[in-house]
Amino acid sequence: MWADTVSYAVEQAVDVVALTGDVVDDQNKRYEALGPLQRGLRRLEEAGIPAVAVAGNHDFDALPRLAEMVEAEHFHLLGRCGEWSTVTVAPEGRSPVQFVGWSFREAHEQDAPVESFPDGRLRDDAPTVGLLHTDLNAPGSVYAPVSLGALRQCPVSAWLRTGPAQRSSCPAPPSATSISRWTWTQSTTRGPSRPR
């Protein structure tokens, strides 16, 4: 399915590919996943398409190791070690968009990642898209629980998120229209979601 996502992104000439965790399953870790991931990232790089990602509960240890091994200048793993981080993507001839993301440190994270959200470090001259792999509206969860209300309090234009045993994105606030000219694709276990 990763190969399908990459093919779709290249065919559609998207501006960026965003991955919201569990890209590498803990069953196959880096040995089986490294080749396809590296080939896909190289193909995206050759097409001039950056990829931004966060690690989820299944790939918390594998994805950071893979990111170090993969030779792709256009691949940005955000939020290593459970610390929010940002990257700005500015395709030629387009306005920049900042991505902010948080990655799992361990398979279980009981703290809500939004409690340490870095709103003071965000750019105010570009829209911001947040990337998370969390359990939505599930207080007490061991998968980085966060409420929709807490997400809406963060100063981002849109959220892309998935969670354990699900693959969906959270509704974006109305201000997300400021980034509507961008083409977005989301990798899921069922393959890429296509724009409507």
KELO-49621 format. One line per 4 residues: their letters; for each residue z, x negated, y of N, C-alpha, C, O, CB. Coordinates in steps of 0.1 Angstrom, whole numbers, plus 5000, padded with zeros to 4 digits. Glycine has a CB too. Layout:
N
A> Z,X,Y,Z,X,Y,Z,X,Y,Z,X,Y,Z,X,Y ~ ...
# end
This chain:
196
MWAD> 5000,4992,4988,5000,5000,5000,5000,4991,5013,4995,4996,5023,5012,5009,5000 ~ 5006,4979,5012,5005,4970,5023,4991,4967,5026,4987,4966,5038,5014,4958,5020 ~ 4983,4964,5016,4969,4961,5018,4962,4973,5025,4953,4970,5033,4962,4957,5005 ~ 4965,4985,5021,4959,4997,5027,4963,4998,5042,4955,5001,5051,4963,5010,5020
TVSY> 4976,4995,5045,4980,4995,5059,4973,4985,5067,4968,4988,5078,4995,4992,5060 ~ 4971,4973,5062,4964,4962,5069,4950,4966,5071,4945,4964,5082,4965,4949,5061 ~ 4943,4971,5061,4929,4975,5062,4928,4986,5073,4918,4985,5081,4924,4980,5049 ~ 4936,4995,5073,4936,5006,5083,4938,5001,5097,4930,5004,5106,4946,5017,5079
AVEQ> 4948,4992,5098,4950,4986,5111,4938,4978,5117,4935,4979,5128,4963,4977,5111 ~ 4932,4970,5108,4920,4963,5112,4908,4972,5115,4902,4970,5125,4916,4953,5101 ~ 4906,4981,5107,4895,4991,5109,4896,4998,5122,4887,5001,5129,4894,5001,5097 ~ 4908,5002,5125,4911,5010,5137,4914,5002,5149,4915,5007,5160,4923,5019,5135
AVDV> 4914,4988,5147,4917,4979,5158,4929,4983,5166,4929,4984,5178,4905,4978,5168 ~ 4940,4985,5159,4953,4989,5165,4958,4977,5173,4954,4966,5171,4963,4993,5155 ~ 4967,4980,5182,4973,4969,5191,4984,4962,5184,4986,4950,5187,4977,4975,5204 ~ 4991,4968,5175,5003,4962,5168,5006,4970,5156,5003,4982,5155,5015,4962,5178
VALT> 5012,4963,5146,5017,4970,5134,5032,4968,5134,5037,4957,5135,5010,4964,5121 ~ 5039,4979,5132,5054,4979,5132,5059,4982,5118,5054,4993,5113,5059,4988,5143 ~ 5068,4974,5113,5074,4977,5100,5089,4979,5101,5096,4971,5108,5071,4964,5090 ~ 5094,4990,5096,5107,4994,5098,5116,4992,5086,5124,5001,5083,5108,5008,5103
GDVV> 5115,4981,5079,5124,4977,5068,5120,4982,5055,5111,4991,5053,5137,4983,5071 ~ 5126,4975,5045,5123,4977,5031,5108,4975,5028,5102,4982,5020,5126,4991,5026 ~ 5103,4965,5034,5089,4960,5032,5088,4953,5018,5079,4954,5011,5084,4951,5043 ~ 5099,4945,5015,5100,4938,5003,5112,4945,4995,5123,4945,5000,5103,4923,5005
DDQN> 5109,4950,4983,5119,4956,4975,5127,4945,4968,5122,4934,4965,5113,4965,4964 ~ 5140,4947,4967,5149,4937,4961,5145,4934,4947,5150,4924,4941,5163,4941,4962 ~ 5137,4943,4940,5133,4940,4926,5123,4929,4925,5124,4921,4916,5127,4953,4921 ~ 5115,4928,4935,5104,4918,4934,5106,4906,4943,5099,4896,4942,5091,4924,4936
KRYE> 5115,4907,4953,5118,4897,4963,5105,4889,4967,5094,4894,4968,5128,4887,4957 ~ 5107,4876,4969,5096,4869,4975,5085,4864,4966,5074,4863,4970,5101,4857,4982 ~ 5088,4862,4953,5078,4857,4944,5066,4866,4943,5054,4862,4944,5083,4854,4931 ~ 5068,4879,4941,5057,4888,4939,5052,4893,4953,5040,4896,4954,5061,4900,4931
ALGP> 5060,4893,4963,5057,4899,4976,5051,4889,4986,5043,4892,4994,5069,4905,4982 ~ 5054,4876,4984,5049,4866,4993,5034,4866,4995,5029,4866,5006,5054,4852,4989 ~ 5027,4865,4984,5012,4864,4985,5006,4876,4992,4999,4874,5002,5007,4864,4971 ~ 5009,4888,4988,5003,4900,4995,5007,4901,5010,4999,4904,5019,5006,4913,4988
LQRG> 5020,4898,5012,5025,4899,5026,5018,4888,5035,5014,4891,5046,5040,4897,5027 ~ 5017,4876,5029,5011,4865,5037,4996,4868,5039,4991,4865,5050,5013,4852,5029 ~ 4989,4873,5029,4975,4876,5031,4973,4887,5041,4964,4886,5050,4969,4880,5017 ~ 4982,4897,5041,4980,4908,5051,4983,4903,5065,4976,4907,5074,4990,4919,5047
LRRL> 4994,4895,5066,4997,4890,5080,4986,4881,5085,4983,4881,5097,5010,4882,5079 ~ 4980,4873,5076,4969,4864,5080,4957,4872,5085,4951,4869,5094,4965,4854,5069 ~ 4954,4883,5077,4943,4891,5081,4946,4898,5094,4937,4899,5102,4941,4902,5070 ~ 4958,4903,5096,4961,4909,5109,4960,4898,5120,4954,4901,5131,4976,4914,5109
EEAG> 4965,4886,5118,4964,4876,5128,4949,4873,5131,4946,4871,5143,4971,4863,5123 ~ 4941,4872,5121,4926,4869,5123,4920,4880,5132,4910,4878,5139,4919,4868,5110 ~ 4925,4892,5130,4920,4904,5138,4927,4905,5152,4923,4914,5160,4922,4917,5130 ~ 4936,4895,5155,4943,4896,5167,4954,4907,5168,4957,4911,5179,4933,4897,5178
IPAV> 4959,4911,5157,4969,4922,5157,4982,4916,5153,4984,4911,5142,4965,4933,5147 ~ 4992,4916,5162,5005,4912,5159,5013,4922,5150,5009,4934,5150,5013,4909,5172 ~ 5023,4917,5143,5031,4926,5135,5046,4923,5139,5050,4912,5140,5029,4923,5120 ~ 5053,4934,5141,5067,4933,5144,5075,4940,5133,5070,4950,5128,5071,4939,5158
AVAG> 5087,4935,5129,5094,4941,5118,5109,4940,5120,5113,4931,5127,5089,4935,5105 ~ 5116,4948,5112,5130,4946,5110,5133,4947,5095,5125,4953,5088,5138,4957,5118 ~ 5143,4941,5091,5147,4941,5077,5156,4953,5074,5165,4956,5082,5154,4928,5073 ~ 5154,4959,5062,5162,4970,5058,5172,4966,5048,5175,4954,5045,5153,4981,5053
NHDF> 5179,4976,5042,5189,4974,5032,5184,4968,5019,5191,4961,5012,5196,4986,5029 ~ 5171,4970,5015,5165,4964,5003,5160,4950,5005,5160,4942,4996,5155,4973,4998 ~ 5156,4947,5018,5150,4934,5020,5157,4925,5030,5152,4916,5037,5135,4935,5024 ~ 5170,4928,5031,5179,4921,5041,5179,4906,5039,5179,4898,5049,5193,4926,5041
DALP> 5178,4902,5027,5178,4887,5024,5164,4882,5022,5161,4870,5025,5187,4884,5012 ~ 5155,4890,5016,5142,4885,5013,5133,4884,5025,5125,4874,5026,5136,4894,5002 ~ 5133,4894,5034,5124,4894,5045,5126,4882,5054,5116,4876,5059,5125,4907,5052 ~ 5138,4879,5058,5140,4867,5066,5135,4854,5060,5129,4846,5066,5155,4865,5070
RLAE> 5137,4853,5047,5132,4841,5040,5117,4841,5040,5111,4831,5042,5137,4840,5025 ~ 5111,4853,5037,5097,4854,5037,5091,4850,5051,5081,4844,5052,5092,4868,5033 ~ 5098,4855,5062,5093,4853,5075,5093,4838,5078,5084,4833,5085,5102,4860,5086 ~ 5102,4830,5073,5103,4816,5075,5091,4809,5067,5086,4799,5071,5116,4810,5071
MVEA> 5088,4815,5056,5078,4808,5047,5064,4812,5051,5054,4804,5049,5080,4813,5033 ~ 5062,4824,5057,5049,4829,5061,5044,4822,5073,5051,4821,5083,5049,4844,5063 ~ 5032,4816,5072,5026,4809,5084,5018,4819,5092,5006,4819,5090,5018,4797,5080 ~ 5024,4827,5100,5017,4837,5108,5023,4837,5122,5034,4842,5123,5017,4851,5101
EHFH> 5016,4832,5131,5021,4832,5145,5023,4846,5151,5031,4847,5160,5011,4824,5154 ~ 5016,4855,5146,5017,4869,5151,5027,4878,5145,5028,4890,5147,5003,4875,5150 ~ 5036,4872,5136,5046,4880,5129,5060,4878,5135,5064,4866,5136,5046,4876,5114 ~ 5066,4888,5139,5079,4887,5146,5089,4896,5139,5089,4908,5139,5078,4892,5161
LLGR> 5099,4889,5132,5110,4896,5126,5121,4897,5136,5127,4887,5140,5115,4888,5113 ~ 5124,4909,5140,5135,4912,5150,5148,4914,5144,5150,4918,5132,5131,4924,5158 ~ 5159,4911,5151,5172,4914,5148,5178,4907,5136,5187,4912,5129,5173,4928,5144 ~ 5174,4894,5134,5180,4886,5123,5195,4886,5125,5200,4885,5136,5174,4872,5123
CGEW> 5201,4885,5113,5216,4884,5113,5223,4895,5120,5235,4894,5124,5220,4871,5119 ~ 5217,4907,5121,5224,4918,5127,5225,4917,5142,5233,4925,5148,5237,4920,5121 ~ 5217,4909,5148,5218,4907,5163,5205,4913,5168,5194,4908,5164,5220,4892,5167 ~ 5206,4922,5178,5194,4928,5184,5185,4916,5190,5191,4907,5196,5198,4938,5195
STVT> 5172,4918,5189,5163,4908,5196,5151,4916,5201,5148,4927,5196,5160,4896,5187 ~ 5143,4909,5209,5132,4916,5215,5119,4907,5214,5121,4894,5213,5134,4920,5230 ~ 5108,4913,5215,5095,4906,5216,5086,4915,5225,5086,4927,5223,5089,4902,5202 ~ 5078,4909,5233,5069,4916,5241,5055,4914,5236,5051,4902,5234,5070,4912,5256
VAPE> 5048,4925,5234,5034,4924,5229,5025,4929,5240,5027,4939,5246,5032,4933,5216 ~ 5015,4920,5243,5006,4923,5254,4991,4920,5250,4986,4910,5253,5010,4915,5267 ~ 4985,4930,5243,4971,4927,5239,4962,4926,5252,4965,4931,5262,4966,4939,5231 ~ 4952,4918,5250,4943,4915,5261,4938,4928,5268,4933,4937,5261,4931,4907,5256
GRSP> 4939,4929,5281,4934,4940,5288,4944,4952,5288,4940,4963,5292,4921,4944,5283 ~ 4955,4951,5282,4965,4962,5281,4978,4959,5287,4981,4947,5289,4967,4966,5266 ~ 4985,4969,5291,4999,4967,5296,5008,4962,5285,5006,4966,5273,5004,4980,5303 ~ 5018,4954,5288,5027,4950,5277,5037,4961,5273,5039,4970,5280,5035,4938,5282
VQFV> 5041,4960,5260,5051,4968,5255,5062,4959,5249,5058,4950,5241,5046,4979,5244 ~ 5074,4962,5251,5085,4954,5245,5090,4961,5233,5092,4973,5233,5097,4952,5256 ~ 5093,4954,5222,5099,4959,5210,5113,4953,5210,5115,4941,5212,5091,4955,5198 ~ 5123,4962,5206,5136,4957,5204,5140,4962,5190,5137,4973,5186,5146,4963,5214
GWSF> 5147,4953,5182,5150,4957,5168,5162,4950,5163,5167,4940,5168,5138,4953,5159 ~ 5167,4956,5153,5180,4952,5146,5177,4952,5131,5172,4962,5126,5192,4961,5150 ~ 5181,4941,5124,5179,4940,5110,5193,4940,5102,5203,4935,5107,5171,4928,5106 ~ 5192,4945,5090,5204,4944,5081,5208,4930,5078,5199,4921,5076,5201,4952,5068
REAH> 5221,4927,5078,5226,4914,5074,5229,4914,5059,5228,4903,5052,5239,4910,5082 ~ 5234,4925,5054,5238,4927,5040,5231,4940,5035,5225,4947,5043,5253,4927,5038 ~ 5233,4943,5022,5227,4955,5016,5234,4968,5022,5228,4979,5023,5228,4955,5001 ~ 5247,4966,5026,5254,4977,5032,5259,4973,5046,5265,4962,5047,5266,4981,5023
EQDA> 5257,4982,5055,5262,4980,5069,5268,4993,5074,5262,5003,5076,5250,4976,5079 ~ 5282,4993,5075,5289,5005,5079,5289,5007,5094,5292,5018,5098,5303,5004,5073 ~ 5287,4997,5101,5288,4998,5116,5274,5004,5121,5264,5001,5116,5291,4985,5123 ~ 5275,5012,5132,5263,5018,5138,5257,5007,5147,5264,5002,5156,5267,5030,5146
PVES> 5245,5003,5144,5238,4992,5152,5237,4996,5167,5237,4986,5175,5225,4990,5147 ~ 5236,5008,5171,5235,5011,5185,5247,5008,5193,5247,5007,5205,5232,5026,5187 ~ 5259,5006,5186,5271,5002,5194,5269,4988,5200,5276,4986,5210,5283,5001,5184 ~ 5260,4980,5195,5258,4967,5202,5244,4966,5208,5239,4955,5210,5260,4956,5191
FPDG> 5239,4978,5212,5225,4978,5217,5225,4970,5230,5233,4971,5239,5221,4992,5220 ~ 5214,4961,5232,5214,4952,5243,5207,4957,5256,5198,4950,5261,5207,4939,5239 ~ 5211,4969,5260,5203,4975,5272,5202,4966,5284,5193,4967,5292,5209,4988,5275 ~ 5212,4957,5286,5211,4948,5298,5201,4937,5296,5197,4931,5307,5225,4942,5299
RLRD> 5195,4935,5284,5185,4924,5283,5171,4930,5282,5162,4922,5280,5189,4917,5270 ~ 5169,4942,5283,5156,4948,5282,5148,4947,5295,5154,4947,5306,5157,4963,5278 ~ 5135,4946,5294,5126,4945,5305,5126,4959,5312,5127,4969,5305,5112,4941,5302 ~ 5125,4959,5325,5123,4972,5331,5109,4974,5337,5106,4984,5343,5134,4974,5343
DAPT> 5100,4965,5334,5087,4966,5338,5077,4969,5327,5065,4969,5329,5082,4953,5345 ~ 5082,4973,5315,5073,4977,5304,5081,4987,5295,5093,4987,5295,5069,4965,5296 ~ 5073,4996,5289,5080,5005,5279,5086,4997,5268,5081,4986,5264,5070,5016,5274 ~ 5097,5003,5262,5104,4996,5251,5103,5005,5239,5106,5017,5240,5118,4993,5255
VGLL> 5100,5000,5227,5100,5007,5215,5110,5001,5206,5110,4989,5204,5086,5006,5208 ~ 5120,5009,5201,5130,5004,5192,5126,5005,5178,5120,5015,5174,5143,5012,5195 ~ 5130,4995,5170,5127,4995,5155,5141,4995,5148,5149,4986,5151,5118,4983,5151 ~ 5143,5004,5139,5155,5005,5131,5152,5010,5117,5143,5017,5115,5165,5013,5138
HTDL> 5160,5005,5108,5161,5010,5094,5176,5015,5093,5185,5007,5091,5157,4999,5083 ~ 5178,5028,5094,5192,5033,5095,5192,5047,5087,5182,5053,5084,5196,5035,5109 ~ 5205,5051,5085,5207,5064,5080,5210,5073,5092,5220,5072,5099,5220,5064,5070 ~ 5201,5083,5094,5202,5091,5106,5212,5103,5103,5211,5110,5093,5188,5097,5110
NAPG> 5221,5105,5113,5230,5117,5113,5238,5117,5100,5239,5128,5094,5223,5130,5115 ~ 5243,5106,5095,5251,5105,5083,5263,5097,5085,5264,5086,5080,5242,5099,5071 ~ 5273,5102,5093,5285,5095,5095,5292,5090,5082,5292,5098,5073,5295,5103,5104 ~ 5297,5078,5082,5303,5073,5071,5294,5066,5061,5298,5061,5050,5311,5084,5064
SVYA> 5281,5067,5063,5271,5060,5055,5273,5045,5055,5278,5040,5065,5257,5064,5059 ~ 5269,5039,5044,5269,5024,5043,5256,5018,5047,5253,5006,5044,5274,5019,5029 ~ 5247,5026,5053,5234,5022,5056,5231,5023,5071,5222,5030,5076,5223,5030,5049 ~ 5240,5016,5079,5238,5015,5093,5237,5029,5100,5226,5032,5105,5226,5007,5097
PVSL> 5247,5037,5098,5246,5051,5103,5244,5052,5118,5250,5044,5126,5258,5059,5099 ~ 5236,5061,5123,5234,5063,5137,5230,5078,5139,5223,5084,5131,5222,5054,5142 ~ 5235,5083,5150,5231,5097,5153,5219,5098,5162,5216,5089,5169,5244,5104,5160 ~ 5212,5109,5161,5201,5111,5170,5205,5111,5185,5198,5105,5193,5194,5125,5167
GALR> 5217,5116,5187,5222,5116,5201,5224,5102,5206,5221,5099,5217,5235,5123,5202 ~ 5230,5093,5197,5232,5079,5201,5218,5072,5204,5217,5064,5213,5239,5071,5190 ~ 5208,5075,5196,5195,5069,5198,5190,5073,5212,5184,5065,5219,5185,5073,5187 ~ 5191,5086,5215,5186,5091,5227,5193,5085,5239,5188,5085,5250,5188,5106,5228
QCPV> 5205,5080,5238,5213,5074,5249,5207,5060,5252,5210,5054,5263,5227,5073,5245 ~ 5200,5054,5242,5195,5040,5245,5183,5041,5254,5175,5050,5252,5192,5033,5231 ~ 5181,5031,5262,5170,5031,5272,5157,5026,5266,5152,5016,5270,5174,5023,5284 ~ 5152,5034,5256,5139,5030,5250,5129,5042,5252,5134,5053,5254,5141,5027,5235
SAWL> 5117,5039,5252,5106,5049,5254,5104,5057,5241,5101,5068,5241,5093,5043,5258 ~ 5106,5050,5229,5104,5056,5216,5111,5048,5205,5113,5036,5207,5089,5058,5213 ~ 5115,5055,5195,5121,5049,5183,5111,5050,5171,5105,5061,5169,5134,5055,5180 ~ 5109,5039,5164,5103,5040,5151,5114,5036,5141,5120,5025,5142,5091,5030,5149
RTGP> 5117,5045,5131,5128,5042,5122,5125,5048,5108,5118,5058,5107,5141,5048,5127 ~ 5131,5041,5099,5131,5047,5085,5145,5045,5080,5153,5039,5087,5121,5039,5075 ~ 5148,5050,5069,5162,5049,5063,5161,5048,5048,5150,5049,5042,5170,5061,5068 ~ 5173,5046,5042,5173,5045,5028,5168,5058,5021,5171,5069,5025,5187,5042,5023
AQRS> 5159,5056,5011,5153,5066,5003,5145,5076,5011,5144,5088,5006,5164,5074,4995 ~ 5141,5073,5022,5132,5081,5030,5123,5073,5038,5125,5061,5040,5141,5090,5040 ~ 5112,5078,5043,5103,5071,5051,5098,5081,5062,5088,5088,5060,5091,5065,5043 ~ 5104,5081,5073,5100,5090,5084,5103,5083,5097,5112,5074,5098,5106,5104,5083
SCPA> 5097,5088,5108,5100,5083,5121,5108,5094,5128,5105,5106,5127,5088,5078,5129 ~ 5117,5090,5137,5125,5099,5144,5117,5104,5156,5109,5097,5162,5138,5092,5149 ~ 5119,5116,5160,5112,5122,5172,5114,5113,5184,5125,5109,5187,5116,5136,5175 ~ 5103,5111,5191,5104,5103,5203,5108,5112,5215,5104,5123,5216,5091,5096,5206
PPSA> 5115,5106,5225,5119,5114,5237,5106,5116,5245,5096,5109,5243,5129,5106,5245 ~ 5106,5125,5254,5094,5128,5262,5089,5116,5270,5077,5116,5272,5098,5139,5272 ~ 5097,5106,5273,5092,5095,5281,5082,5086,5273,5076,5077,5278,5103,5086,5285 ~ 5081,5089,5260,5072,5081,5251,5057,5083,5256,5049,5075,5251,5073,5085,5237
TSIS> 5054,5093,5264,5040,5095,5268,5035,5083,5276,5023,5081,5277,5039,5107,5276 ~ 5044,5075,5281,5040,5063,5289,5033,5053,5281,5026,5044,5286,5051,5057,5297 ~ 5034,5054,5267,5028,5044,5259,5017,5051,5250,5013,5045,5239,5038,5037,5250 ~ 5013,5062,5254,5004,5070,5246,4990,5064,5244,4983,5067,5234,5002,5084,5252
RWTW> 4986,5054,5252,4973,5048,5251,4973,5038,5239,4963,5033,5235,4969,5041,5264 ~ 4985,5034,5235,4986,5025,5223,4983,5032,5210,4986,5044,5209,5000,5018,5223 ~ 4978,5026,5201,4976,5031,5187,4987,5026,5178,4989,5014,5178,4961,5028,5182 ~ 4994,5035,5172,5005,5031,5164,5002,5034,5149,4996,5044,5146,5018,5038,5168
TQST> 5006,5025,5140,5006,5028,5126,5019,5024,5120,5025,5014,5125,4994,5021,5119 ~ 5024,5031,5110,5037,5029,5104,5034,5027,5089,5028,5035,5083,5047,5040,5107 ~ 5040,5016,5084,5039,5013,5070,5050,5021,5063,5061,5021,5067,5040,4998,5067 ~ 5046,5028,5052,5056,5036,5044,5053,5033,5030,5043,5027,5026,5055,5051,5048
TRGP> 5061,5038,5021,5059,5036,5007,5047,5045,5002,5042,5042,4991,5071,5040,4999 ~ 5043,5054,5010,5031,5063,5007,5019,5058,5014,5008,5064,5013,5034,5077,5010 ~ 5019,5047,5021,5008,5041,5028,5009,5044,5043,5019,5050,5047,4995,5047,5022 ~ 4999,5040,5050,4999,5042,5065,4998,5057,5069,4991,5065,5062,4988,5034,5071
SRPR> 5005,5060,5080,5004,5073,5085,4993,5072,5096,4993,5063,5104,5017,5079,5091 ~ 4984,5082,5096,4972,5081,5105,4975,5090,5117,4982,5100,5116,4959,5086,5098 ~ 4969,5086,5128,4971,5094,5141,4965,5107,5139,4955,5109,5131,4965,5086,5153 ~ 4970,5117,5145,4965,5131,5144,4956,5134,5156,4951,5145,5157,4976,5141,5144
# end
